[in-house]
Amino acid sequence: MTIFPAIDLKDGKAVRLTKGAMESAKIYSDTPWELVKTFEEMGAEWVHLVDLNGAFAGEPKNLEQIRLIRQNCNVKLELGGGIRDEATIKRYLELGIDRLILGSIAVKDPDFVKAMAAKYPIAVGIDAVDGYVAVEGWGEVSSMKATDLARAFADAGVEAIICTDVGRDGTLSGVNVDFTLEIARASGVATIASGGVRDESDIEALRATGEIEGVIVGKAFYEGTIDLKRFF
């Protein structure tokens, strides 16, 4: 199971939110690329990046920091937040990003996402509040069930589905194993858990299922409740 250390980018800084609320942002670094380098030196294979400003604006907003990360680090990078069209996908791939995460657009235009997945390395981000898909930087909750969205991408050629329980994200309250399994089984696609990871027991619980491809670890690392070095 792959561990994805996570960095959320807001106004050029590395932050973490609680339950997706922008006003809850806690700054952990003014130089995000150095943080990515730290993960790389630990032995991480991947780092998960989110352009938070971009998620709300619907277009890239932290390009300079993302460019610095790519220039200074060799670890694989997956990136989400505000990616709504093919031009943005191409721009990030040319920058050297290894995989793009499409979230809100997957709800609004699934055919577009399927077309992009046929051409580029794409993951679908499914973020849910009480089982229903949240969009636009989690600012809105749609009427679509997360499992229905996952099922829609069962044979779409996407590399992975990243599922986040928004209610747990950034709370250190424990990962939602059952929700992650529901998404994995509905889609049949490699599924990455996100939201609420607190300590090593969460990682072990996900690993024990034998059905989860990976897990994103954010605040637990920054707050010192998990020692990532043990997993690389």
N, C-alpha and C positions, 0 to 999 in steps of 0.2 A: 504494500500500500504506500502510495507516494504522499509525502508530507509537503504541503505548499505553504511556506512562510508568506505572510500577507503584508502588503503596504498599501494604505489608502493615501492618495495624494490630494491635498487641499491647499490651494494657494501656494503651491510649490513646496509644501512641507509634508512630512510623513505623519499621519494622524490615525487615530481610531475613533470610531463613533460608537454610541450606544443606541441600539435599535434603529440605526439608520438616520438618526436626527442630526442634521448638520450642526446645530447649535451645541451639540454635545461633544464636538471634536476636541480631543486631547492630543496635543502635539508631542511627538516622541523624537523627532529629528528635523533639523533645518536642512540637512543634506541627505536626502533619501538614497542617493546612489551609494553612499558609504554604508548605509544599512543593508542594501542589497549585497554589497561586497562582503559584509559580515556573514550573511546567510550563505553566500557562495563558499567562503572559507570554512564554514561549519561542515560543508559537504552537501548542501541542498542541490537537488537536480533542477528544481523549478522554483520560481518566485511568482506569486500572484499579485498583480497590480490593478488598482482601480483608480481611475480619474474621477474623483467625486464631483468636482466642479463640472466636468464634462457630462456626468450622468444627469445632472439637473439641466444643463444648457443644451444637451443634445448634440454637442460637437466637442472636439478636443480642446482642453483648457490647460493642460499641464505638459505640453509638448516639450518644453525645454528640459524639464526634469526627467521626462521619459528618455529623451535623447542622451542626457548625461548618464543615466543608468545603463543604457545600451552601450555607450562608448567605453564605460569603465568596468563593465562586468560581463562575464562569459556565461553565466548561468542562463538556463532557458527562462523566457518570460512569457507569461500569459497576461493579457490586458483587457479590461472591460471599462465601460463608462462612457456613454454618449456616442457609441458607434452605431450610426443609423444608415450609412450608405456605402457603396462599393469603393468610392473614392477614398473614404477614410480608412477602410480596410487596407487598400493598396498603400496608402501613405504609411501606415504603421508597419506593414510587412517590409516596405522599402527601408524603413528605419531599423529593421532587424528584430522586430517582435516575432516570437515563434508561434503564438496562437492568440486569436482574438475571441473575445466573449461577447456574444450578442444577447441582450436581455429584453428590454422593452419592445424592440422591433420584432422579437420572436412571437409576441402576443399579437401585435398589430399587423404584421405581414410575414406569416410563417413561410410563405412561398419564396419570399426574398431570401430568408435565412437558408432554406434548403438549396436554393440556387448558389448561394455563396459557399455553402458547405461542400458543394460539388467541385469547387474551384480552389478553395483556400482552407487552411487549418482553422476550423471554427469550433468553438464550444458554445453551448446554449446556457445562459444563466437563468435559472428559475428561482425567483425570490418569492417567498410566500408569507402571508399573514393569516393565521388560522386556516391554513390549507388553500387559500386563494392567492392568485398571482398578484404581486405588487410590481408597479411599473414607475417610470419617470423618477429614478433615484429613490424609489420606495415612497414617493410622495402621494401615489394613488394606489388603491387596491381595486383590481378588476373583478369581474364576475366569473372569471375562469378558474376552475380548480387546477392546482398545480399538477396533479396526476394526469389530468386530461391533456395539458400542454406537453408533459413528458411523453405521453403516448403518441402525440402528433409527430414527434421526432424519432420514433422507433427505428425507422429505416431511411433516415434522411442523410446519412453519411457524416453526421457531426462527430467530432472526436470525443467529446465528453459533454456531460450535463453537470453543471455546478448548481447544487440546490442549497438555498439559504433559508433557514427559519428566522425571519426578520425579528420576531419577538424575542429571540435569544441572542441575536448578534451583539457582540460587545458586552454581554452581561456576565460572562464567566459562570453561567448557570448550568452548563452541561449541554453537549450536542444532542440533537434530536435524531437518535438512531432509527427509530421507527419511520419517521418522515423520509429520511434518506433512503431507507429500504423500499418504501412505497414508490419513490421516484425511480430507483434503479430497476425495480421489477416492472413498472409500467412502461418504461422506455426500452429496456434491454441494452441501454448504452452505458458505457463506463461512467460511473457517477461519483462525483466528488462532494463530500459533505462540507458544510460551512455554517457557522453561527453557533456561538455559545461554548465552544471548546474551552474547557477549564483546566484539565490536567491530563496526565498520562492515561488515566483510566478511560477517558473518552476515546483516545486513540486505540486503546486495547479493545474497547467495546465495538468500535467500528471494524477493526481488523478481525475480530472473532466471528463476524457475520460471514466472512468469506465472499461477500458480494459487493463491497464498496472499494472503488478504485483508489480513492485518495481523500485527504482532509486538509482544509485550509485552517491555518493557525495564525491568529493575529494577537489580540489583546493578551492571551495567556502567556505568550512569549514576552511581550513588553512589560507585563506586570509581574513576571517572574514566577508564575504558577506552574510552568512547564519547562523542562530542560530539553530543548530541541536537539542538542548534540547527541543525545542518547539514541536518536532515531535515524541518524545519517551515518 
